[in-house]
């Protein structure tokens, strides 16, 4: 009984998350190199000219991957209930060993909020990147590029704050969680504690 | 060793509109001629191009005393002390400052992103057929050898003078120009103008500035990129040490 596993992520969802994560790393590392003129990092990419090409196409991969996440995470992320607000009120139980949190759905309230931040900033950073890259014909293209440059960097800042926190919460902060990104399965007993409403809904 | 900042002093009142500067620039920099179009003015070509680093703008601006006043204004890269193009450029060494204070470029390092076009307060940078930046570089190769830029060398009237920036400003003031355009804007321009009238009449912005969004990005968003990342990592580590990982058994125990 205690060894029962339930499936939390499909193979495609796991693959897509890895594509998203790897493209994010490529984009972020090259992004920092552009931002702060890190010449050694540029050399790793084969020079800044080649790094620009890699950055742009990694952006395409990121954008496509982000699109598929919509099917995986958006419907549940849009459903905020009283339990979600209560969860946020208790900071997800992360600030004390003793805090018990209300039962959560497939994603907890923090994950929902995090996904919405990544989705919105991801859409903004992709769209603004395309404007800077392709410079669509427009009389006031310089204005468009400046706005895009600003939005690209605001989204970047949001992401480099939110995503490391996500990585911490998915690994060190919650031992055993990372297996979802590898096997896609979790112990039923764990799921009952962390995602009670989801377990109930799915009838595990 | 630091050397005194150099500049061009442009005096429209002395300019006779011969465009020798345009030709000399093309000659020294081996820029091809271009087919152009009559737009009803002597100004030709109408604006800077990838193979036109400097030009004379012909401004017809009648005054109360002079019904046929014609202003000739040399236009080119202003070699700003605080250059918007350099600020926004993501490729190290693509745009760089020479020891004379000129903003020069290295096409091999340029990645063709064209952000400098958006960052320039004077609409100066252009891109060649290979998508590399081109613009006036103050003849960096000539001035490094102690020569004048081609435009200044060829100017027959002294409308374009090259020299130490401070002494050029001093000489303009001695000639009665109370204000020299570009003396302090953008940490001082490298192309300064002795205007008799309001800069606006010569087609120049009264107060040239780097776009606000670029300044905000430089001052706030850039530092936030590493403070934010560092903060997120530090907060995670702190949480791990101070509170530690979430273990369901422990929560249950206390219930």
Interface residues (C-beta under 8 A of the other chain):
Chain A: X32 X34 X35 X36 X37 X39 X42 X48 X49 X51 X52 X93 X94 X95 X96 X97 X98 X99 X100 X132 X135 X142 X145 X146 X147 X149 X150 X153 X154 X156 X157 X160 X161 X162 X164 X165 X168 X172 X173 X174 X175 X190 X193 X194
Chain B: X88 X90 X91 X92 X94 X109 X111 X112 X113 X114 X115 X117 X118 X119 X123 X211 X213 X214 X216 X217 X221 X222 X224 X225 X226 X228 X229 X231 X232 X233 X235 X236 X239 X240 X243 X244 X245 X246 X247 X248 X250 X251 X252 X254 X255
